[in-house]
Amino acid sequence: MGSNEEVPACKETVLVTGFGPFGVHKINASMEAVKLLPSLDLERDLGIQLVTKEIPVDYGYVKTQIPQLWELYKPKLVVHVGVSGMAQELTLETQAFNNGYGSLDIKGCVPEGGVCVEGSPDRLESAIDMRKICQNVNDSTCDVVSCISTDPGRYLCDFVFYSSLHVDRSRVAFVHVPVLDKPYSALQLAQGLKLAIAGMLAQVRENDCYLKKAEM
């Protein structure tokens, strides 16, 4: 789906973001994988409207634009994807941190005070059970192996994850992918992401259904 298109209100929206180039990552594996998701029939198979976005490695952009994306799309699920030079598997992050952002972004900037959201908790956890997602991926016939992580690394990946968790921790995930062809191709990563997204969406739908019943 085009990045500027409006989403029909009748369909649940899943927003998936990847990052643009930075440092040695002239081609960012996260966005290369995310770009392939529309070709894997997520919309048909999951009954959703898929929106993909490229996020620049820029603290200021994340700080201003991520809340706007939430407001614009009112997503059922948000999945941020980033690249890690240390990752060898599809790495499912469980939490993000508010402090310690001292590494320069592509504009040579850091957030004021090294903080993501002033006055917010030091740590926020996703309500999505990443261990179930990990097991789903690893039990599948997909070539990609997944693992769990508790530290997204205090750079833009951590920063964007915390920013979205601060909006609604019940429907946010972050996935780190390896550098392309070390060992997975962009297509393999996209196929692994599709499986992970399907499991995440199922959890969010189940939880929302439970909450609606509890309110009756």
N, C-alpha and C positions, 0 to 999 in steps of 0.2 A: 504494500500500500504506500502511496506517496506520502512524504513526511508532512505535507501541508493540508492533506485532505481532512474534512470533517468526518466524524464517525456517527453512523446512524444510532439513534438512542435505543433501538430495539435489540441491538446485539451487545453482548458482553465484550469489552475491550481488553486485550492483553497487550501491554506496552513492553517492548523489549529494546534495550539500548546497548550499543557497543561504543567503544571509544575510538577517537581519531588518532593520527600519528603522534608520537612523542619519542624523544631520545633515540635509542637504537631501533625502536619499533616504527620504522618508516612505513611499513604496512602492518596495521594493527590486526592481529588474528581475531580479536573479539568482534570487530565490525565485519571482517570478512566472513565469519561464521553467521553473524546475525543477518547479513545481507542475503544469505541463502535460505533463510527460514520461509519466506513467502513461497518458494518453489517446492516446499515439502508438504504442502496441503494442510498446514495447521488450521487454517480457517474452516475448511470443510470437515476435517477429522475431529476438531475440538468444538465446533459450533461457535466460533468467536469471530471478532474483527481484530486482526493483527495489525499493530502499528509498530514500526521499527524506526529508531532514531539514532543518529550518530552524535555523540557527545564529545566536544573538544576537551582536551586535558587542561582544563581551566577552572580554577576554584570559583572565580566570579560568575562564570557561566552557570555552573552547577547550582550555586547559591540562589541565583535569580530564576533560572529556567526550570529547574526540577519542580518547584511548587506550581509553576504555571502549567506544566505538562499534566500534573495531577488534576488541576482545576479544569483544563481543557478536555481531557479524555475521560475523566472519572473512571479509571481502569479497575477492572475486576482483579487484575494481577499485574504487578510490575516486576520485571526481571532485568536487572542490570548485569552486563557481561563485560569483563575486562581481561587483559592478558597479563600473565605472570611469567617472567623468564625462569622462575624456579619450578613452576608447575609441570608435571608430566602426565597429569590426569585431569579430567573434568572436576574442578575443585569447588565444592559447595560450601559457601561461607555461612556461618550460623549467627554471627553478630558483627556489629560495627562500633567504632569508638569515636568519641566527640573531641578528644584532645590529642595533641602531639603532631600536628601537621606543619612540619618545618621544611619539607622538600619543595623546591620551586616548580611551578607549573610551566606550561609552554610560553607564558608571558613573563616569566621570571618573578612571579608573585607567590606569596603564601597568604592564607586567610588571617585576618586580624586576630592576634592572640593565639594563633595556631589552633583555633576552635572552629568546629563546624556550625553548631547552633548554640549561641550564648545562653547560659543558664539552664541548659538541658542536661540530662543524666550523662555520666561518663561513658556508659555502654548501653546499647539497645540490642535486643535479640529479636530475630524474626520468629513469628509464631508458626511458621511453616516447619514441619518436622523434616529436616534435611536428611536425617538418617534413613527415613523411609524412601526418600527420593533417591538417595545413594544406592540403596538396596534394589530399587526398581530398575535403575540403569544397569547395575552390575548383574542382575538376574536376567536381563534381556539378551537378545541376539545381536545387539549393537556392538560394534567393534571397540567403542570407547569405554574406558574404565573410569569410574568416578571415586572420589574420596571426600572426606569432611575436613573443614578447616575452621579454626576459631579466631584467626587473626588475618584480616584482609590487608594489613600492611601500612596504614597511615599515609596513604597517598590518595589520588583521585578515586580509586576504586572504593576504598574505605569511606571516603568523603561523600561520594554519591549514594552509597548504601545507607549511611547514617542519615543523610538528608531525606531519603524516602522513608526509612523506618520512622523518622520523626513525624511524618505525615500519617502513616498507617502501617504499623508493624504486622498487621494480620494478613497482609497481601503483598509482601515484598520479599524478593530473593536476590542474591548475588552469586554469580558463577565466574570463577577464574578459569580461563582456558590456557593451554600451553602455546608457545610460539608455533607457528605453522610448520607442519612436517616434523615436529619434534615431540611426539611421533605422529600426530594426526593431521590429516588434510582439513581444509576448511569445511568440506562436505561432511566428513566424519564428525567434526565438532558440531556442526549444525544438526546432524542426526541425533547426537547425544543430547544436545540442548532441547530438541523437540520432545524427547522422552522425559527429560527433567521437567519441562514446562507442563506437559500433560499431567504429571503427578502432582505438581504444585497447584495447578488449577483445580484438580479434583479435590485436594485438601481444602482449598479456599471455598469452593462451592459447598462442600459438606459442612464446613464450619458456619457459613452464612445461613444455610438451611436450618441448622440446629438453633442458631440465634433467633431466626424468625419464628420457629416453633415455640421457643421459650418465651417470646413476647406475646404469644396468643393467650 
